[in-house]
Amino acid sequence: MVLILMRMVVFGLALGLTVISFQSYRQRQSDRLEAAFVGFAFISMGVALSNINTQMATWTTVFEIVETIPFIVGFGMLYVSLYR
């Protein structure tokens, strides 16, 4: 039960970062803020998929491969936002 609660907190924090980065992008539309917003959105998606994966008993290996893709894209976009 504690693990599920902690995972939900991580998901909430990831969504919070996504919302804040989206608000920043809307206020001052720049390529860097857009890339940061997209990066945080993909990281939030990866966190959500990780939470779903812990609830599933089948297809875990395939799902673990699939859940890493949003993290790769998300962190890649954050890297791009730092060097644009």
Buried (B, 14 or more C-beta within 10 A) or exposed (E): EEEEEEBEEBBEEBBEBBBEBBEBBEEEEEEBBBBBBBBBBBBBBBBBBBBEBEEEEEEEEEBEEEBEEBBEBBBBBBEBBEEE
